[in-house]
Each structure stands twice: as structure tokens, then as C-alpha cells.
Amino acid sequence: MHQTPRDDFCRGVWYFIGYMERILIGKLGEHVGETVSISGWVDVRRDQGKMVFFDFRDRSGKVQGVVLPASPAIEVAKDIRNEYAVRVEGVVNKRPEKNVQADRQNGDIELEVTAIEVLAKAEPLPFDMSVSGFNLDLTAQLDHRALVLRHPRLQAIFKVQNVIIDSFREYLKSQDFFEFQAPAITPAVAEGGAEVFEVNYFDKKAYLSQSPQLYKQIVMTAFERVFSVNKIFRAEPSATTRHLTEVVSLDAELAFIDSWKDVRDVSEETVRYILKEIEKRCATELSLLGTKLPVMIEKTPTLSLTEAQEKIFAKNGRDVRGEKDLNPEDERELCAIIKEETGSDFVYVYGYPTRKKPFYVYPNPENPEFNEGMDLLCRGVEWLSGGRRINNYDQLMTHVKEWGMDPEKISMFLEAFKYGVPPEGGFAFGAERMTMQILELKNVREASMFPRDMNRIDQLLTGHPSETPEK
Ligand code: AMO
């Protein structure tokens, strides 16, 4: 070990700290009896008169440190505040049996601190960041996102989201899907509707991508099975608890399907894999958040829109039969019924009115008024959409005309479909909505690190996250 004493100045006291290899806090249990060096933040400081106790935190976890009255670090320790960034040297001791906290990480050890180097000071915190004392409402949390991200609850949410995105990739790669990067600037509106951000593109008009839909279909015609993890942008004018204007969209598309049911099955297995990975890798986070994963039974129930509406009517007497879509209340009621009947927290709904969905969705050949598009609902909220697409060029062109699309603007997409595109389909879900439903969060903004909505871009706009239930 290289032990060159180095001068550091802190509160007018010169002290010495050796250069030692940094040990991660999560690995300290392997170094009992050794002198080690850790780097991290002061999570908590408890001044007990003659002694000072700390919880130190790094990316791998926390450990308790104690500075004894005779320690050369005692003077420095008295000056240090929460969130100071420090390098600490000390001896890893086993705790006496009576002080062991078996349910805590490093609950059986303690670092007896011999030296502390202040790497960066921190101002007094504007609010209580401790696990038990943290009680900011969502608006205040978003206003202070830069600091609040250090809180274990917030970190747990985004660690789970990481696993969602990683395992989406892992599963599709294991099924021979090819990852591509979709463009964010597009010449046309893929999904239709007015929910689109226009950009001044030099002297032209362009749009922020609403969905990589047309691009994933193009890339599928070359690579057969494709997926992308990309930002999409929706100019949602409604401030609801489940809409953002910037979303991480997990998209997939596959060729040579026999029916829309193949797409449903791939999407179901993708979700099943994601849930299994969360269960495997995020036990600590789930327990910290006090959440149970949604139940996915062996075969997720699948209903047509008409059947779903019939079910709601039969159970609750609310007549939504003939409506063009499920509204949020219908989604909640349908999920509750399915949960009661089957134990499943998921339900697929397929067969929407053709004219109510984008031009590329495949109409049911036996009943072209309805299409072969589908949604997956989980715990009362839609979190995935997809289905079979029109692959025949002439049929596609008929829809382009009927939907009033400008063929010039989607000429690149249309070109691909002139040249032998097999039956195909795909699906997409939003990482934030999925995180929100898996963790039973009340507002999708909790599941977005830097949420954008009609009232907020960081602190640039001054609105507040909506808690208003949707109509
Ligand atoms: P859709 O528009 O239904 O389908 O979007 C797919 C999924 O993306 C998420 N999502 C959103 N999440 C938060 N805020 C929003 N404003 C928002 N908009 C969408 C949801 C939703 O289920 N091209 C089709 C997909 C396909 O057919 O492959 C599409 O974009 O989780």
C-alpha cells in the first residue's frame, strides 16, 4: 500500500491522511480488522458530546462510523455536516453482539475513524433528508430534484426503472431482436392527432417524434426483429397523473407473424421477463418502497373491447357499450373485475374501432370496422399498446388517403412497403408508466427523473403536478 502523507487544510488544523486504495462501503464486511479508506457522503451525523457517530454513504450503501475522543479526527468530525463529501480512513471492527443490527446493511460492523479529509463542503440542507424525516410533497420534491435524488426512496424508484429498461433489452436480444436508434426530429406526425411539438427546422417545419413507429417498421423490413429505447414527445395539454410530455418509449416490431396474437405473446413474455428480473435484482428496493409486484398469471386474460364493455356493464351496471375506447374509469373497473375473477393484475384488450386508431393498424378482415390493435392494462392503467400492422402496400395507401395523411411526408416509410413486407406487428410501452404501475406510485412524475409536463420543465415553468383524477 502506498502511504505518502499528504497535507490537507481543514478548519485551520493540518492533518495527515495516507493514500490508500478506496474500498466500497458495500465491501467493508470483507475487511474486518483492516485499516481501510472509503469515500462518500455524510448521510447522518450524530454528535454525542465526546464521540461523534456518522453514517457514511457511497453508491454501494451505508456504514456507521465512530470517531472516538482520542481519534486524531475528532476536531474535524465536530465541524462536518450532512452531505459533506469526505474521504475517511479507519479500522473495520466487528460490533459487539448486543449492538448488531441484523436487518441493516453492515449492521454487524463499524468503522473506527482515524482520519477524515473533507473533499467538498455542503450548505445546511433546506429540509430533512433522513429516511424517517423526509416528507416533501411531490411539487417540492420536483423543485429540489437535484438534491432529493440522493434519498434512498428516490434511488429505489430509479434503480427499478433501470432494471426495467435493461431487462427489456436483454429479453429482446435473447430473442434475436436488433437494437436501433430512432430519430427524434421527424417530418411527419406518426400517430396522428394534435399532440405534437413543432420545431423550427431552419426554414422548414418539423416535429419532435411522437413515436418511433414508422422508423421501427422501416427497420423491421430490413432486420426482421427490431427494438429501440428512445425518447418520445407528446404535447399532452392535459395535466393528469399519468401523462408526461417526454417519455422513454420501449418499442419493438417483428416480421413473419401469423396473427396479432403472436405480438401479444411476445409482449407478454417481455413483461414476464422484466417482472422476474425485478424480483431477482430489486428485493431491497421493493421492500424499501413497500410494494409487491403485480401478478402475471400463466396466460394473461384477453378480451375484445366489446367483451370488456359487456363485463363492466354486467358487473357494475355502467353502460359503456358502443363507446370507441375505454376511459380511465373503465380501465380501473375492468382491471378490478379481472383481478377478482382470475387473480391477474393484467388484461389485454383488443379490437378497437378502426377509424379511431392510427392509419397503420390492421383492420380485422372479417369485421373491418374493428382492428387488430391491442392494449395491455395493469392495475387499472394502460401501459402498453401494439398489434398487427397493415403490410400490404395498396391497403396501406388506401388508409393513407382515408386518414388524410400526406404521402410525401411519409415517403420513406411507404417506399419500404412497396418491396415485399411480410405480415408484421409490434408494441410499445412507456418506461415511466410501467415503473409507476409496478411500484404503485400515485403520479407518473415520481417515475420520471426530470419530468416534463405542460406546467413544468425543471424550474423553468412554475406549475404544479396534477393530482386531479381524469374524467
Ligand atoms: P401509444 O400512443 O399508446 O402507442 O403509446 C404507447 C405507450 O407509451 C406510453 N405513453 C405515455 N406515457 C406517459 N405519458 C404520455 N403522454 C404517454 N403517451 C404514451 C404508455 C403507452 O401505453 N406507436 C404506438 C405503439 C405501437 O403500436 O407499437 C404508440 O405510440 O405506456
Residues whose N, C-alpha, C, O or C-beta is under 5 A from the ligand:
A	BS01	AMO	Q210 S211 Q213 R234 E236 R242 H243 L244 V247 A252 E382 W383 L384 S385 G386 G387 G426 F427 A428 F429 G430 R433
